[in-house]
Amino acid sequence: MKLAAAYLGTKAIHSSTIGGFRTGKLTEPAPKTLLALGYVNTALARSIDHPEELIEQTPEIGYPPKLPHYLKDIWEHTIPMLDSEGIALGPVGMFEAFCGLRELPARERRHLDEEDAPAASRALGAYLRAYYGKHNIDWYAKLPELVYDCPTIEPLLLNHTVPADRLTHDLDAIGRLIGLSGSALWEHLQANLGR
């Protein structure tokens, strides 16, 4: 709420609204709420460097493209609300999702057997190294920064095995580092493990 108020300059999102969303008791939110959530969500996506082509376009009404940097401790490890295609939802997407017109990602249960951890680690490490190479990013020089954001990335980039539970738990954090969802990385792992 503090972040939304600082970004929007208004208290369009109240604690009772958030409580209603959490409990499922909010059945008819005001359009202003969905508008506010959509603008904050797209600004969050830009702030964490979600790919621009995967952010719903919103009409320009005077809000900055990114969230306030002085509140980075609130938003830097937050994931924007995405649809099933990985698109960060704006106001229209929020409305469609709330009404059931836009498909949201299904909650997936990620389980990896410990015996698959070496192959999964190799596959994900190779994917990450290829990504950084394709984008001309010297991941080795950036390693301290990457490790600060997600310690699991270091053994992956260095071609070491990561325990299965840690790997599945940290897929979302790893994905954020390269602008992908954890679900996309999970699908990549499943394909590489022949599932």
Secondary structure, 3 states (H helix, E strand, C coil): CHHHHHHHCCCCCCHHHHHHHHHCCCCCCCHHHHHHHHHHHHHHHHHCCCCHHHECCCCCCCCCCCCCHHHHHHHCCCCCCECCCCCECCHHHHHHHHHCCCCCCCCCCCCCCHHHHHHHHHHHHHHHHHHHHHCCCCCCCCHHHHHHHCCCHHHHHCCCCCCHHHHHHCHHHHHHHCCCCHHHHHHHHHHHCCC
